Amino acid sequence: MIHLKHIIIGAGPAGLSAAYNLARHDIGSLVLEKESQIGGLAKTLEYELDGGTYRTDTGPHRFFSQNPALYKLIEELLGPDWVVVDRLTRQLIDGKYFNYPVDIVQALRNVNPFVAIKMMLDFVQATARKVLSNPKVVTFEDFVVLNFGRRLGQFNMLNYTEKIWGIPCSRIAASWAGQRIKGMNAFDIVKKALLKSGGPRSMVDSFYYPKRGIQEIYDKMAEFAASKGSRIEKEVAVTRIVHGGGLITAIEYEQGGKAAKEAVQNLISSMPITDLVKIMDPPAPASVVEAADSLGYRDQVQVFLIVDKPHITKDTWIYFPTTPPTFGRVMEPKNWYPTLSPRNRSSLLAEYFVFKGDKLWFMPDELIIKKTVHELEWLGFMKPNQLLKGWVRRHEKSYPMWDITYKHRLDKLTGWLKQFSNLYCIGRNGRYFYNNQDHSIETGLLAAQSIVDGKKYDLDNIGMENTYFEAGMLYARGGK
Ligand SMILES: Cc1cc2nc3c(=O)[nH]c(=O)nc-3n(C[C@H](O)[C@H](O)[C@H](O)COP(=O)(O)OP(=O)(O)OC[C@H]3O[C@@H](n4cnc5c(N)ncnc54)[C@H](O)[C@@H]3O)c2cc1C
């Protein structure tokens, strides 16, 4: 093993962005990735059947950012492979399709008239409450009900959020709303919907996407870093982090069943912060480890199916806030870029949001595939005899769980880790931050920049802009 003293844990978007930026400044790094494939949560999986290649991202990955510099960077990396994709995203609620992000005018028109009246009354009542008493907002439910009224909120956000998170919205932190939908209320949405088109809003907007799937961005970053002498080692799990005197001094890792040690000048970590504090040597205080144990994640079971049909849906992806079906979302990769499936066939990725211990997690793959096909048949998407092949993938720690008390427990971890001047925690689980790729990329770039400039930049404010995620959730944003 060569001695590259800047060590990066994880070859996902954050870790590779750090390696990429260091490489741009001719600084080598050693990236250690525990899995056999790079990309982290933004991987593109490849399956072969009958001589055809099928690609799918591990869940829909639309890139968007407020930061034009990130688009420029990716454009440089991908060249003509960075293409514009038209998006059609809908949600199926109680058997009817509705636009996503929600179009309140369309929603009110299409629900039962009594429900529409109740939605409007709830909204008026909520607005009056907001204006007259400005009640305290603690939970995500408080936020949604206050800004949309209960029925509209239920229709638009609460159902689906509970399906993703697996806990009631009354236990989800209002700060999550702060990230996703801050400053938004029903007035804004109606106004935007009307202003935008002067009539019914178009469901289609567009976004940039790599022709070969989202991982292409990270493949290119890895290629560039390697071309400048960095090493990206796969199937290497970091198992111990040695420290002393306010510095990280070494790491230990396992590769091919053997343990190895490496001295550290700087450590950039995108591994889950909750795992990181548990492999410290000497160990972190018991209260920090306890806090780490109490921070949870939502996991996923994903089912990828090759289907004997040239097309299955018209959508890039579809949400299912209500049950049935029991999965929460499906995407058809071919609708992202046509060559992600062969011409005469298509494929679907169905996502279940679960906890690792759930029944579905332990169900044999054949039964999960059968259940998924059955539900897809119920939706009218395919017939069982059109299934050519299916695969199941279980993924841990897809979403950090921002419940109402997570923040003060997380502060215990970050407070203790602050003593290490050569440690940079970056990315989604690395910072326990419910983020998108752009946040991970920016934290990786900035951590590397700190090493380049010899001055530790503050990563805390990345992704905290008021308008960061919300427009993407509620109505189309401008993109680039
Ligand atoms: C279902 C889903 C849909 C999403 N959709 C979008 C979207 O539409 N748009 C968007 O912008 N973002 C989306 N995201 C978010 C996006 O995937 C993440 O923001 C991003 O991938 C996080 O990158 P990261 O590098 O911070 O973390 P990760 O991708 O989690 O990478 C961390 C890496 O560290 C490795 N690792 C962990 N422990 C160790 C260890 N001990 N030793 C060595 N390596 C280790 C892991 O294997 C992993 O590869 C979505 C996420 C999910 C789950």
The ligand as a Tripos MOL2 file, in Angstrom:
@<TRIPOS>MOLECULE
LIG
   53    58     1     0     0
SMALL
NO_CHARGES

@<TRIPOS>ATOM
      1 C1        -33.7010    6.3780   -2.3510 C.3       1 LIG1
      2 C2        -32.9120    7.6470   -2.4540 C.ar      1 LIG1
      3 C3        -33.2250    8.5820   -3.4240 C.ar      1 LIG1
      4 C4        -32.4730    9.7490   -3.5290 C.ar      1 LIG1
      5 N1        -32.7910   10.6510   -4.4910 N.ar      1 LIG1
      6 C5        -32.0310   11.7540   -4.6680 C.ar      1 LIG1
      7 C6        -32.3050   12.6800   -5.7100 C.ar      1 LIG1
      8 O1        -33.2670   12.5470   -6.4660 O.2       1 LIG1
      9 N2        -31.4760   13.7410   -5.8640 N.ar      1 LIG1
     10 C7        -30.3900   13.9290   -5.0530 C.ar      1 LIG1
     11 O2        -29.6310   14.8730   -5.2980 O.2       1 LIG1
     12 N3        -30.1300   13.0940   -4.0230 N.ar      1 LIG1
     13 C8        -30.9210   12.0120   -3.8100 C.ar      1 LIG1
     14 N4        -30.6450   11.1400   -2.7810 N.ar      1 LIG1
     15 C9        -29.5510   11.4630   -1.8400 C.3       1 LIG1
     16 C10       -28.1940   11.0010   -2.3410 C.3       1 LIG1
     17 O3        -28.2080    9.6310   -2.6490 O.3       1 LIG1
     18 C11       -27.1880   11.2550   -1.2250 C.3       1 LIG1
     19 O4        -27.2120   12.6150   -0.8650 O.3       1 LIG1
     20 C12       -25.7590   10.9230   -1.6030 C.3       1 LIG1
     21 O5        -25.6500    9.7320   -2.3170 O.3       1 LIG1
     22 C13       -24.9480   10.8110   -0.3200 C.3       1 LIG1
     23 O6        -23.5920   10.6940   -0.6560 O.3       1 LIG1
     24 P1        -22.4920   10.5180    0.4870 P.3       1 LIG1
     25 O7        -21.2230   10.3140   -0.1980 O.co2     1 LIG1
     26 O8        -22.6610   11.6120    1.4490 O.co2     1 LIG1
     27 O9        -22.9300    9.2030    1.2730 O.3       1 LIG1
     28 P2        -23.0600    7.7100    0.7620 P.3       1 LIG1
     29 O10       -23.6020    7.7100   -0.6100 O.co2     1 LIG1
     30 O11       -23.8120    6.9940    1.8290 O.co2     1 LIG1
     31 O12       -21.5530    7.2100    0.7110 O.3       1 LIG1
     32 C14       -20.8530    6.8040    1.8690 C.3       1 LIG1
     33 C15       -19.9300    5.6670    1.4830 C.3       1 LIG1
     34 O13       -19.1740    5.2740    2.6260 O.3       1 LIG1
     35 C16       -19.0100    3.8750    2.6170 C.3       1 LIG1
     36 N5        -18.6860    3.4170    3.9780 N.ar      1 LIG1
     37 C17       -19.4820    3.3880    5.0650 C.ar      1 LIG1
     38 N6        -18.8230    2.8910    6.1150 N.ar      1 LIG1
     39 C18       -17.5710    2.6180    5.7060 C.ar      1 LIG1
     40 C19       -16.4210    2.0840    6.3450 C.ar      1 LIG1
     41 N7        -16.4210    1.7400    7.6410 N.pl3     1 LIG1
     42 N8        -15.2910    1.9140    5.6240 N.ar      1 LIG1
     43 C20       -15.2520    2.2550    4.2990 C.ar      1 LIG1
     44 N9        -16.3330    2.7590    3.6370 N.ar      1 LIG1
     45 C21       -17.4720    2.9450    4.3390 C.ar      1 LIG1
     46 C22       -20.3670    3.3840    2.1170 C.3       1 LIG1
     47 O14       -20.3000    2.0640    1.6080 O.3       1 LIG1
     48 C23       -20.6990    4.4180    1.0360 C.3       1 LIG1
     49 O15       -20.2490    4.0210   -0.2310 O.3       1 LIG1
     50 C24       -31.4060    9.9880   -2.6270 C.ar      1 LIG1
     51 C25       -31.1060    9.0490   -1.6380 C.ar      1 LIG1
     52 C26       -31.8520    7.8990   -1.5410 C.ar      1 LIG1
     53 C27       -31.5260    6.8930   -0.4620 C.3       1 LIG1
@<TRIPOS>BOND
     1     1     2 1
     2     2     3 ar
     3     2    52 ar
     4     3     4 ar
     5     4     5 ar
     6     4    50 ar
     7     5     6 ar
     8     6     7 ar
     9     6    13 1
    10     7     8 2
    11     7     9 ar
    12     9    10 ar
    13    10    11 2
    14    10    12 ar
    15    12    13 ar
    16    13    14 ar
    17    14    15 1
    18    14    50 ar
    19    15    16 1
    20    16    17 1
    21    16    18 1
    22    18    19 1
    23    18    20 1
    24    20    21 1
    25    20    22 1
    26    22    23 1
    27    23    24 1
    28    24    25 2
    29    24    26 1
    30    24    27 1
    31    27    28 1
    32    28    29 2
    33    28    30 1
    34    28    31 1
    35    31    32 1
    36    32    33 1
    37    33    34 1
    38    33    48 1
    39    34    35 1
    40    35    36 1
    41    35    46 1
    42    36    37 ar
    43    36    45 ar
    44    37    38 ar
    45    38    39 ar
    46    39    40 ar
    47    39    45 ar
    48    40    41 1
    49    40    42 ar
    50    42    43 ar
    51    43    44 ar
    52    44    45 ar
    53    46    47 1
    54    46    48 1
    55    48    49 1
    56    50    51 ar
    57    51    52 ar
    58    52    53 1
@<TRIPOS>SUBSTRUCTURE
     1 LIG1         1 GROUP 0 **** ****
